[in-house]
Amino acid sequence: MTGRLAGRLAGRVAVITGASRGIGAAVAKGFAAEGAHVILVARTIGGLEEVDDEIKAAGGSATLVVMDLRDYPAIDRLGASIYERWGKLDILVANGGILGKLMPIHQYDPELWEEVIAVNLTANQRLTRSLDPLLRQSDAGRAVYVTSGAAHGDRPYWGAYAVSKAALEAMVRSYAAETRKTNLRVNMLNPAATRTGMRAEAFPGEDPMSLKTPEDLVPLFIDLASPECRRHGDLVNP
């Protein structure tokens, strides 16, 4: 038996948003190495194809979905397509997000504000709406929403990003409470300071080599996605 077939996620089907780079790409490769079939969602086909090439070279399997998370009808179609092919979904990793700009609230561009809220919050509600029936068809549905420390405390100039993550956490806590008596396990993960493009954009003077890598987070995601996970409604920090 190969390592892949014996992996902790063997036979599981997982959706990962923001999967073309950074944390999403690392999680995709980590899940595939543990035996999951990964459905990779991102806006850029080039980035998705690079991740797909690495997964296939390692003996894994993936399905690529080029999609803007603001295209809500496309999110609805994603759920329908998964149902037609697999009849269920085992794992959702809601990782896709955007930073917006670091600037005073009273100066924030209205269109950019709406975009950040749309991608970081509303898209995750639409994903939940589309995929919840499929997660309930799994013997051990798992949903992991990626949040941020920006949701807590005083973060001047973090504007729409901080608001979107605080609202996301409120949404996920509600969803976890609603699914407490089901086979689902719904949790949040705060990556904290991690070597990603978004982090570099927010902290341009920071030495990236002083930060943990996205790959360092993969074991946490695997724990939360595994059928053995019993955590529910938690906010997990590395």
VOPAGU-2260 file (C-alpha; in pm, 1 decimal, decimal comma):
REM VOPAGU-2260
SITE   aa  ch    i         X         Y         Z
SITE  MET   A    0       0,0       0,0       0,0
SITE  THR   A    1     137,4     340,5     -91,4
SITE  GLY   A    2     180,5     622,6     159,5
SITE  ARG   A    3     -84,0     818,9     -25,5
SITE  LEU   A    4    -345,3     546,9       2,1
SITE  ALA   A    5    -264,9     508,3     372,2
SITE  GLY   A    6    -282,6     883,6     439,9
SITE  ARG   A    7    -497,2    1042,6     709,6
SITE  LEU   A    8    -725,9    1191,8     442,8
SITE  ALA   A    9    -739,9     888,9     213,7
SITE  GLY   A   10   -1054,4     891,2       1,5
SITE  ARG   A   11   -1167,4    1233,5     125,2
SITE  VAL   A   12   -1279,8    1512,8    -111,4
SITE  ALA   A   13   -1171,4    1864,0     -15,2
SITE  VAL   A   14   -1245,7    2213,3    -147,4
SITE  ILE   A   15    -970,3    2469,0     -86,1
SITE  THR   A   16   -1017,1    2833,3    -183,5
SITE  GLY   A   17    -725,9    3065,2    -250,4
SITE  ALA   A   18    -536,2    2754,9    -356,6
SITE  SER   A   19    -302,4    2900,2    -618,7
SITE  ARG   A   20     -39,2    3029,8    -375,4
SITE  GLY   A   21      61,6    3076,1     -13,6
SITE  ILE   A   22    -129,0    2892,9     257,2
SITE  GLY   A   23    -391,9    2755,8      19,0
SITE  ALA   A   24    -133,0    2600,2    -210,4
SITE  ALA   A   25      56,1    2447,6      80,9
SITE  VAL   A   26    -263,2    2299,8     226,4
SITE  ALA   A   27    -363,7    2163,3    -114,8
SITE  LYS   A   28     -33,4    1981,6    -154,9
SITE  GLY   A   29     -42,6    1859,6     204,1
SITE  PHE   A   30    -396,4    1724,8     174,9
SITE  ALA   A   31    -318,2    1553,1    -155,5
SITE  ALA   A   32     -12,4    1390,4       0,8
SITE  GLU   A   33    -243,2    1251,6     270,5
SITE  GLY   A   34    -469,2    1092,1       9,1
SITE  ALA   A   35    -742,0    1353,0     -44,8
SITE  HIS   A   36    -873,2    1453,6    -384,5
SITE  VAL   A   37    -843,3    1830,8    -373,0
SITE  ILE   A   38   -1069,4    2075,9    -555,8
SITE  LEU   A   39    -857,7    2386,8    -597,5
SITE  VAL   A   40   -1034,2    2722,0    -630,9
SITE  ALA   A   41    -860,5    3045,7    -731,7
SITE  ARG   A   42    -878,8    3325,6    -987,9
SITE  THR   A   43    -548,4    3251,6   -1164,9
SITE  ILE   A   44    -520,3    2944,7   -1386,6
SITE  GLY   A   45    -141,3    2968,7   -1403,8
SITE  GLY   A   46    -100,5    2940,3   -1027,7
SITE  LEU   A   47    -349,1    2655,6   -1008,2
SITE  GLU   A   48    -170,6    2464,1   -1281,3
SITE  GLU   A   49     161,3    2496,9   -1099,8
SITE  VAL   A   50       9,8    2353,0    -782,2
SITE  ASP   A   51    -161,6    2080,0    -984,1
SITE  ASP   A   52     167,0    1983,4   -1148,0
SITE  GLU   A   53     332,6    1940,7    -808,6
SITE  ILE   A   54      41,3    1737,1    -674,9
SITE  LYS   A   55      38,4    1505,2    -974,8
SITE  ALA   A   56     417,0    1464,7    -967,2
SITE  ALA   A   57     381,5    1343,3    -608,6
SITE  GLY   A   58     108,0    1095,3    -704,5
SITE  GLY   A   59    -192,0    1298,7    -590,8
SITE  SER   A   60    -505,8    1412,6    -771,3
SITE  ALA   A   61    -676,5    1749,4    -808,4
SITE  THR   A   62    -960,0    1927,3    -986,8
SITE  LEU   A   63    -902,4    2290,3   -1084,8
SITE  VAL   A   64   -1177,2    2552,8   -1059,2
SITE  VAL   A   65   -1097,3    2900,2   -1192,5
SITE  MET   A   66   -1339,6    3126,3   -1009,4
SITE  ASP   A   67   -1366,4    3472,8    -860,5
SITE  LEU   A   68   -1519,0    3436,3    -514,5
SITE  ARG   A   69   -1740,7    3736,6    -588,7
SITE  ASP   A   70   -1916,0    3531,1    -856,4
SITE  TYR   A   71   -2184,5    3394,8    -628,3
SITE  PRO   A   72   -2376,0    3201,7    -897,3
SITE  ALA   A   73   -2046,9    3022,6    -973,5
SITE  ILE   A   74   -2025,3    2921,2    -607,6
SITE  ASP   A   75   -2375,1    2775,2    -637,5
SITE  ARG   A   76   -2269,7    2586,7    -951,6
SITE  LEU   A   77   -1963,8    2452,2    -768,4
SITE  GLY   A   78   -2185,5    2281,6    -512,9
SITE  ALA   A   79   -2405,1    2134,4    -786,9
SITE  SER   A   80   -2102,4    2004,4    -976,7
SITE  ILE   A   81   -1955,3    1839,8    -667,5
SITE  TYR   A   82   -2289,1    1672,6    -598,2
SITE  GLU   A   83   -2311,4    1536,5    -951,6
SITE  ARG   A   84   -1959,8    1389,4    -940,4
SITE  TRP   A   85   -1914,0    1278,7    -578,3
SITE  GLY   A   86   -2250,3    1316,3    -405,8
SITE  LYS   A   87   -2080,5    1461,0     -97,3
SITE  LEU   A   88   -1797,2    1679,6      27,7
SITE  ASP   A   89   -1574,1    1588,6     321,2
SITE  ILE   A   90   -1369,2    1904,7     374,9
SITE  LEU   A   91   -1398,1    2277,1     312,8
SITE  VAL   A   92   -1098,2    2501,6     370,4
SITE  ALA   A   93   -1222,9    2859,3     328,7
SITE  ASN   A   94    -887,0    3028,8     284,6
SITE  GLY   A   95    -933,2    3277,4      -1,0
SITE  GLY   A   96    -913,6    3641,3     100,6
SITE  ILE   A   97    -780,1    3986,1      15,4
SITE  LEU   A   98    -617,0    4255,9     227,1
SITE  GLY   A   99    -756,0    4570,9      72,1
SITE  LYS   A  100    -555,2    4874,7     180,9
SITE  LEU   A  101    -417,4    4992,8     512,5
SITE  MET   A  102    -571,1    5336,1     551,5
SITE  PRO   A  103    -802,1    5536,3     780,7
SITE  ILE   A  104   -1163,3    5419,6     794,1
SITE  HIS   A  105   -1299,0    5760,8     698,2
SITE  GLN   A  106   -1088,0    5762,6     381,1
SITE  TYR   A  107   -1158,4    5407,3     269,2
SITE  ASP   A  108   -1262,8    5375,9     -93,5
SITE  PRO   A  109   -1625,9    5251,3     -98,6
SITE  GLU   A  110   -1573,8    5011,3    -390,2
SITE  LEU   A  111   -1266,8    4855,8    -229,1
SITE  TRP   A  112   -1452,4    4825,0     102,2
SITE  GLU   A  113   -1731,5    4634,7     -69,3
SITE  GLU   A  114   -1481,7    4410,2    -248,7
SITE  VAL   A  115   -1303,4    4312,3      73,3
SITE  ILE   A  116   -1630,9    4236,7     250,5
SITE  ALA   A  117   -1752,8    4043,0     -53,7
SITE  VAL   A  118   -1444,9    3820,2     -76,4
SITE  ASN   A  119   -1363,0    3774,1     291,6
SITE  LEU   A  120   -1713,4    3748,4     434,8
SITE  THR   A  121   -2003,2    3717,4     191,6
SITE  ALA   A  122   -1827,9    3462,8     -31,7
SITE  ASN   A  123   -1773,4    3241,1     270,7
SITE  GLN   A  124   -2142,1    3256,3     356,2
SITE  ARG   A  125   -2224,0    3163,5      -2,2
SITE  LEU   A  126   -1972,4    2877,4       8,5
SITE  THR   A  127   -2129,9    2756,1     331,2
SITE  ARG   A  128   -2476,6    2781,2     178,1
SITE  SER   A  129   -2370,1    2590,1    -133,0
SITE  LEU   A  130   -2157,4    2322,6      34,1
SITE  ASP   A  131   -2329,6    2258,3     367,0
SITE  PRO   A  132   -2569,4    1996,7     221,5
SITE  LEU   A  133   -2269,1    1813,0      75,3
SITE  LEU   A  134   -2071,3    1829,6     400,9
SITE  ARG   A  135   -2371,4    1677,6     578,2
SITE  GLN   A  136   -2358,6    1384,0     334,8
SITE  SER   A  137   -2007,5    1301,5     457,2
SITE  ASP   A  138   -1956,4    1065,1     747,4
SITE  ALA   A  139   -1725,7    1329,2     896,7
SITE  GLY   A  140   -1770,9    1669,6     732,1
SITE  ARG   A  141   -1505,9    1923,6     825,7
SITE  ALA   A  142   -1503,7    2300,3     762,8
SITE  VAL   A  143   -1203,6    2520,4     840,4
SITE  TYR   A  144   -1228,0    2897,4     797,9
SITE  VAL   A  145    -906,8    3101,4     789,2
SITE  THR   A  146    -924,1    3410,8    1006,2
SITE  SER   A  147    -673,0    3666,7    1137,3
SITE  GLY   A  148    -555,6    3834,3    1452,9
SITE  ALA   A  149    -677,2    4154,7    1289,2
SITE  ALA   A  150   -1025,9    4054,1    1403,6
SITE  HIS   A  151    -928,3    4125,2    1764,8
SITE  GLY   A  152    -802,7    4428,2    1954,6
SITE  ASP   A  153    -720,0    4772,1    1820,6
SITE  ARG   A  154    -580,8    4763,6    1467,4
SITE  PRO   A  155    -564,3    5118,8    1330,7
SITE  TYR   A  156    -575,9    5141,8     950,6
SITE  TRP   A  157    -670,8    4776,9     899,9
SITE  GLY   A  158   -1016,3    4890,6     794,2
SITE  ALA   A  159   -1228,5    4651,0     591,3
SITE  TYR   A  160    -994,1    4355,3     646,3
SITE  ALA   A  161   -1030,3    4366,9    1025,2
SITE  VAL   A  162   -1405,8    4417,9     997,2
SITE  SER   A  163   -1443,8    4129,8     751,2
SITE  LYS   A  164   -1251,2    3886,3     970,9
SITE  ALA   A  165   -1437,0    3985,7    1287,5
SITE  ALA   A  166   -1765,4    3933,3    1105,8
SITE  LEU   A  167   -1640,0    3602,4     962,7
SITE  GLU   A  168   -1566,1    3475,8    1311,9
SITE  ALA   A  169   -1915,0    3571,5    1428,9
SITE  MET   A  170   -2061,3    3388,2    1131,0
SITE  VAL   A  171   -1855,9    3074,2    1191,4
SITE  ARG   A  172   -1945,6    3065,6    1561,1
SITE  SER   A  173   -2311,4    3077,5    1463,2
SITE  TYR   A  174   -2262,1    2802,3    1205,8
SITE  ALA   A  175   -2078,7    2587,1    1458,6
SITE  ALA   A  176   -2363,0    2628,7    1707,4
SITE  GLU   A  177   -2614,2    2533,0    1439,5
SITE  THR   A  178   -2426,0    2215,2    1348,9
SITE  ARG   A  179   -2337,0    2095,4    1697,8
SITE  LYS   A  180   -2566,5    1791,6    1675,6
SITE  THR   A  181   -2445,6    1681,3    1330,6
SITE  ASN   A  182   -2140,3    1497,3    1199,5
SITE  LEU   A  183   -1983,9    1830,4    1099,0
SITE  ARG   A  184   -1691,6    1986,5    1281,7
SITE  VAL   A  185   -1659,6    2358,7    1213,7
SITE  ASN   A  186   -1352,6    2551,2    1325,8
SITE  MET   A  187   -1138,0    2856,8    1254,3
SITE  LEU   A  188    -763,3    2880,5    1214,8
SITE  ASN   A  189    -559,3    3197,5    1262,8
SITE  PRO   A  190    -225,2    3147,0    1082,2
SITE  ALA   A  191     -67,8    3447,7    1261,8
SITE  ALA   A  192     258,3    3580,5    1115,5
SITE  THR   A  193     330,3    3364,0     811,1
SITE  ARG   A  194     551,0    3410,8     506,0
SITE  THR   A  195     288,3    3499,2     244,9
SITE  GLY   A  196     236,4    3764,0     -19,4
SITE  MET   A  197     -41,0    3924,5     185,1
SITE  ARG   A  198     187,6    3949,5     487,4
SITE  ALA   A  199     457,4    4112,8     275,8
SITE  GLU   A  200     203,0    4362,1     146,0
SITE  ALA   A  201      92,0    4451,8     498,7
SITE  PHE   A  202     442,6    4461,9     649,8
SITE  PRO   A  203     680,7    4560,9     367,5
SITE  GLY   A  204     975,6    4621,7     598,9
SITE  GLU   A  205     957,7    4285,1     770,8
SITE  ASP   A  206    1218,6    4014,6     712,7
SITE  PRO   A  207    1018,9    3724,9     562,9
SITE  MET   A  208    1283,9    3477,4     670,9
SITE  SER   A  209    1190,8    3550,6    1032,6
SITE  LEU   A  210     842,6    3408,5     975,8
SITE  LYS   A  211     708,7    3055,4     964,9
SITE  THR   A  212     623,2    2917,5     622,3
SITE  PRO   A  213     279,3    2813,2     495,0
SITE  GLU   A  214     405,1    2454,9     501,0
SITE  ASP   A  215     453,2    2483,7     877,3
SITE  LEU   A  216      75,9    2524,1     913,6
SITE  VAL   A  217     -21,5    2215,9     711,7
SITE  PRO   A  218     -24,7    1971,2    1007,6
SITE  LEU   A  219    -277,6    2194,1    1186,9
SITE  PHE   A  220    -505,0    2196,6     882,7
SITE  ILE   A  221    -475,3    1819,2     848,1
SITE  ASP   A  222    -569,4    1773,6    1213,7
SITE  LEU   A  223    -880,3    1990,4    1172,5
SITE  ALA   A  224    -977,1    1819,8     845,2
SITE  SER   A  225    -931,6    1462,4     961,3
SITE  PRO   A  226   -1223,4    1236,1    1053,8
SITE  GLU   A  227   -1067,0    1199,7    1398,9
SITE  CYS   A  228   -1101,1    1571,7    1477,4
SITE  ARG   A  229   -1336,9    1638,8    1768,4
SITE  ARG   A  230   -1283,7    2014,4    1798,6
SITE  HIS   A  231   -1589,9    2221,3    1717,9
SITE  GLY   A  232   -1642,7    2596,2    1719,7
SITE  ASP   A  233   -1279,5    2658,4    1814,3
SITE  LEU   A  234   -1037,9    2929,3    1710,8
SITE  VAL   A  235    -706,3    2752,2    1661,2
SITE  ASN   A  236    -373,0    2932,7    1676,7
SITE  PRO   A  237     -37,0    2783,9    1575,9
